[in-house]
Amino acid sequence: MLNIFTLANGRLVQEEIESLEELARFQPIWVDLESPTLEEKRWIKQHYGLSIPEDAMDEDIEESARFYEEDNGELHIRSDFLIDDDEDPRSVRVAFILNLVNDTLKSKGVLFSIHDEDVPVFRLLRMRARRAPGLIEDAKEVLLKLFDADAEYSADTLEGIYDELKEVSTQVLAGDVTDTRAGEVLAAIARQEDLNGRIRRNVMDTRRAVSFMMRSKMLNAEQFEEARQILRDIESLDNHTAFLFDKINFLMDATVGFININQNKIIKIFSVASVALLPPTLIASVYGMNFKYMPELDWSYGYAYGLALMIASALGPMWYFRRRGWLK
């Protein structure tokens, strides 16, 4: 899918492109390619003279492979954006190519974005830019606003984690957590830990991208200050993610502690039962030796006597354990 965005009366206007002729009619500041076809890539090559690299979506983590400037002045940035899906939270790699100089098209610059699926941050920026005149001035502003919206989206997701952990914390600290309930709690904690880790990685990636833009000296004074504000917001998010990791570890330890307590209760019951059954086992062993001159062997009530003695010897320790509170 190929969408372009132009500025009209200070607002960002979206146009879906279905042919090369349509593309030639506009002078966009942002060209968004979602799962682009070979034909759409060819349109970009013919109209803008830009070849989209085959490795644009590679999962490299080293900074030199993700943030660099070409000899012709093109800036290449590969950044991850979070998708907070309840069923499948994930990060989407987006490749940006910022073409600041295009003498052929007499453009002030075009931002190209390539990704495999729709990103919530992109939808958020499109909605804001349509409603707020003057929010976007050029291609650099689009990229900055995307990173700003990404930081805000991460903050909103962190608030959701706080709410989820608050509910889990209430359940755990209420006590009397069964093994079944503990399993559900551990699953919920694991999901939030995974999401928090994705947010941590996402904001780290955004920080590196914004820092690269600042080092490239492509921003004007106002945009540079906006970039600094984004970095300050990210720093505050780092503190929140660190706090959430600590809280998650505490809840994880507390839940595992309840599981251990429940297991100890089961082991305690078996231990008490084994001790309580020692006396009757001893009695049964004694009479099982079948000595010839044991008087109870010829007694008509000897069997009943032996059973009663075994039951009494078992009930005695059980009564004592209960009195001491060891069975609670």
C-alpha positions in Angstrom: 0.0 0.0 0.0 1.3 3.4 -1.0 0.1 6.6 0.7 1.4 10.1 0.4 0.8 13.1 2.6 0.8 16.7 1.4 0.5 20.0 3.2 -2.7 21.9 2.5 -3.6 25.0 4.6 -1.3 23.8 7.3 -2.9 20.4 7.5 -1.6 17.0 6.6 -3.7 15.5 3.7 -3.5 11.8 2.9 -3.8 10.4 -0.6 -3.8 6.7 -1.6 -1.8 6.2 -4.7 -2.7 3.5 -7.2 -0.6 4.5 -10.3 2.6 6.3 -11.2 0.5 9.0 -12.9 -1.3 9.7 -9.6 2.0 9.9 -7.8 3.3 12.5 -10.2 0.4 14.8 -9.5 1.4 15.6 -5.9 4.4 17.0 -4.1 4.3 15.2 -0.7 6.4 15.7 2.3 5.8 12.1 3.5 5.5 8.9 1.5 4.4 5.9 3.5 4.8 2.4 2.1 3.1 -0.4 4.0 4.2 -3.9 2.7 5.1 -2.3 -0.7 4.9 -4.3 -3.9 7.6 -4.4 -6.5 5.5 -2.2 -8.7 5.2 0.5 -6.0 8.9 0.4 -5.3 9.4 0.9 -9.1 7.2 4.0 -9.0 9.3 5.4 -6.2 12.5 4.7 -8.2 11.1 6.3 -11.4 9.6 9.4 -9.8 12.0 10.2 -6.9 15.1 8.4 -8.1 15.2 6.6 -4.8 16.0 2.9 -4.6 14.6 1.2 -1.5 17.3 -1.1 -0.1 16.5 -4.8 0.0 17.8 -4.9 3.6 15.6 -2.0 4.7 13.8 -4.2 7.2 16.7 -6.2 8.6 16.8 -6.7 12.3 20.3 -5.2 12.9 21.0 -3.9 16.4 24.3 -2.2 15.9 23.9 1.6 15.5 26.1 1.9 12.4 23.7 -0.3 10.5 20.5 1.5 11.6 21.5 5.1 11.7 23.6 6.5 8.9 23.9 9.2 6.2 24.5 8.6 2.5 27.0 10.6 0.5 24.0 12.3 -1.3 22.7 13.6 2.0 20.0 10.9 2.5 19.4 10.0 6.2 18.6 6.4 6.9 17.0 5.5 10.2 15.6 2.1 11.3 13.5 2.3 14.4 11.1 0.0 16.2 7.5 1.0 17.1 5.4 -0.7 19.7 2.0 -2.3 19.0 0.1 -2.9 22.3 -2.1 -5.8 21.2 -3.8 -7.6 24.1 -3.3 -11.0 22.4 0.1 -10.4 20.7 2.1 -7.3 21.8 5.0 -6.8 19.5 7.4 -4.3 17.9 7.4 -3.4 14.3 10.5 -2.4 12.4 10.1 0.8 10.3 12.8 2.0 7.9 12.9 5.8 7.3 14.7 7.5 4.5 14.8 11.3 4.8 15.6 12.9 1.5 16.2 16.6 2.3 17.3 17.8 -1.1 15.4 17.0 -4.3 16.3 19.5 -7.0 14.4 17.7 -9.7 11.1 17.9 -7.9 11.9 21.3 -6.3 10.9 19.8 -2.9 12.0 20.9 0.6 12.4 17.3 1.5 10.5 14.0 1.5 10.3 11.4 4.3 9.9 7.8 3.1 8.7 5.2 5.6 8.7 1.5 4.9 7.0 -1.1 7.2 5.2 -4.4 7.0 2.0 -3.5 9.0 0.1 -0.5 10.2 1.5 1.2 13.2 -0.7 2.8 15.9 1.7 5.7 16.2 1.3 6.5 12.5 -2.5 6.6 12.8 -2.2 8.8 15.9 0.0 11.3 14.0 -2.3 11.3 11.0 -5.3 12.1 13.1 -3.6 14.9 14.9 -2.1 16.5 11.8 -5.6 16.6 10.2 -7.1 18.3 13.1 -4.3 20.7 14.1 -3.2 23.2 11.4 0.5 24.1 11.6 1.5 21.0 13.5 3.6 19.8 10.6 5.9 22.1 8.5 8.2 19.8 6.7 9.5 16.2 6.4 11.8 16.6 9.4 8.9 17.7 11.5 7.0 14.5 10.4 9.8 12.3 11.7 10.1 14.2 15.0 6.4 14.1 15.6 6.4 10.4 14.9 9.0 9.8 17.6 7.2 12.2 19.9 3.9 10.2 19.4 5.9 7.0 19.9 7.1 8.2 23.4 3.5 9.2 24.3 2.2 5.8 23.1 4.7 4.1 25.3 3.7 6.2 28.2 0.0 5.3 27.7 1.0 1.6 27.5 3.0 2.0 30.8 -0.2 3.4 32.5 -2.0 0.2 31.3 0.7 -1.9 32.9 0.4 0.0 36.2 -3.4 -0.7 36.2 -2.9 -4.4 35.5 -0.2 -4.8 38.2 -2.4 -2.9 40.7 -5.1 -5.5 40.2 -2.6 -8.4 40.4 -1.0 -6.8 43.5 -4.4 -6.7 45.2 -5.0 -10.4 44.6 -1.6 -11.4 45.7 -1.5 -9.4 48.9 -5.0 -10.5 49.9 -3.4 -13.8 50.8 -4.9 -17.3 50.5 -3.7 -17.7 46.9 -4.4 -21.2 45.6 -2.1 -23.0 43.2 -4.6 -22.4 40.3 -4.9 -18.8 41.1 -1.2 -18.4 41.5 -0.7 -19.9 38.0 -3.0 -17.3 36.6 -1.3 -14.5 38.4 2.2 -15.7 37.2 0.9 -15.7 33.6 -0.5 -12.2 34.0 2.8 -11.0 35.5 4.8 -12.6 32.7 2.7 -10.8 30.1 3.3 -7.5 31.8 7.0 -8.1 32.2 7.3 -8.9 28.5 5.3 -5.8 27.5 7.4 -3.6 29.9 10.6 -5.0 28.3 9.3 -4.2 24.9 8.6 -0.6 26.0 12.1 -0.3 27.5 13.7 -1.4 24.3 11.4 0.8 22.3 12.2 4.0 24.1 15.9 3.1 24.0 15.6 2.8 20.3 13.7 6.1 20.0 16.4 7.8 22.1 19.1 6.6 19.7 17.1 7.8 16.6 16.4 11.2 18.0 20.0 11.6 19.2 21.1 10.7 15.7 18.9 13.4 14.2 20.3 16.0 16.6 23.9 15.0 15.8 23.2 15.3 12.0 22.7 19.0 12.4 19.6 18.9 10.2 17.2 20.4 12.7 16.5 24.1 13.1 16.5 25.7 16.6 12.8 25.0 17.3 13.1 21.4 16.1 16.3 20.9 18.1 14.5 22.0 21.3 11.6 19.7 20.5 14.0 16.8 20.1 15.5 17.6 23.5 12.1 17.5 25.0 11.5 14.1 23.5 14.7 12.9 25.1 13.6 14.3 28.5 10.3 12.4 28.2 12.1 9.2 27.3 14.3 9.6 30.4 11.2 9.8 32.6 9.8 6.7 30.9 13.1 4.9 31.7 12.5 5.5 35.4 9.0 4.1 35.2 10.1 1.0 33.4 12.8 0.4 36.0 10.2 0.8 38.8 7.9 -1.6 37.0 10.6 -4.2 36.7 11.2 -4.0 40.5 7.4 -4.3 41.2 7.1 -7.2 38.8 10.0 -9.0 40.5 8.4 -8.4 43.9 5.0 -9.8 42.8 6.7 -12.7 41.1 8.6 -13.6 44.3 5.5 -13.1 46.4 3.4 -15.4 44.2 6.1 -18.1 44.1 6.3 -17.8 47.9 2.5 -18.6 48.1 3.1 -21.6 45.9 5.9 -22.8 48.2 3.6 -22.3 51.2 0.9 -24.4 49.6 3.4 -27.1 48.8 4.7 -27.1 52.3 1.2 -27.5 53.6 0.8 -30.6 51.5 4.2 -32.0 52.6 3.3 -31.2 56.2 0.2 -33.3 56.0 2.1 -36.2 54.6 4.8 -35.8 57.3 2.2 -35.7 60.1 0.4 -38.7 58.7 3.6 -40.7 58.4 4.5 -39.9 62.0 1.0 -40.7 63.2 1.1 -44.1 61.5 4.4 -45.1 63.1 2.9 -46.5 66.3 0.2 -48.7 64.6 2.9 -49.9 62.2 5.1 -50.9 65.1 2.2 -52.8 66.7 1.4 -54.6 63.5 5.0 -55.5 63.1 5.2 -56.9 66.6 2.2 -59.1 66.2 3.3 -60.0 62.7 6.4 -61.8 64.2 4.0 -64.6 65.3 5.8 -65.7 68.4 4.4 -69.1 69.6 3.9 -68.0 73.2 2.3 -64.6 72.7 -0.9 -64.9 74.8 -3.0 -62.6 72.4 -2.5 -65.1 69.6 -4.8 -67.7 71.2 -7.2 -65.1 72.6 -10.5 -65.0 70.7 -10.6 -61.2 70.9 -6.9 -60.8 70.1 -7.5 -59.5 66.5 -10.0 -56.9 67.6 -7.7 -55.9 70.4 -4.8 -55.5 68.0 -6.9 -53.3 65.6 -8.2 -51.2 68.5 -4.7 -50.7 69.8 -3.5 -49.6 66.4 -6.3 -47.1 65.9 -5.8 -45.7 69.4 -2.0 -45.4 68.8 -2.8 -43.4 65.6 -5.5 -41.2 67.1 -3.2 -40.3 70.0 -0.5 -38.5 68.0 -3.2 -36.9 65.8 -4.9 -35.4 68.8 -1.6 -34.2 70.1 -0.6 -32.6 66.8 -4.0 -30.9 66.5 -3.7 -29.5 70.1 -0.3 -28.1 69.3 -1.7 -26.5 66.1 0.6 -28.4 63.7 -2.3 -29.4 61.5 -3.4 -25.9 60.6 
